[in-house]
Amino acid sequence: FQLEKVTPWESVGTGVSRQIMVYNDDLMLVKVKFKKGAKGSPYSHPYTQATCVAEGKFEFSTEGETCIVEKGDSIYIKPDAQHGCTCLEAGVLIDTFSPVREDFLK
């Protein structure tokens, strides 16, 4: 069990914080909180990623395609795909990664 109330948040950029929830070698669950106007700058990584919008509204881009997503919507990001977002209404993304993001655990 991983309890939200005792799991720390870490700042990962202006207006963006991350809470690492559960993980093993094959899978990782992470919550990312954005203030309105905060950006997830475009980047890529070698992990498979699936993201669900838990709260808020985001302009999300992946591989040159852009879409407005909001609560209940999800995004699939294949390994090495360039992606990023801008938070249009304060919100939370639930990210899953496979395999585990060792870089988040340092």
Secondary structure, DSSP 8 states (H G I E B T S, - for coil): ---GGGS--EEEETTEEEEEEEE-SS-EEEEEEE-TT-EEEEE--SSEEEEEEEEEEEEEEETTEEEEEETT-EEEE-TT--EEEEEEEEEEEEEEEES--GGGG-
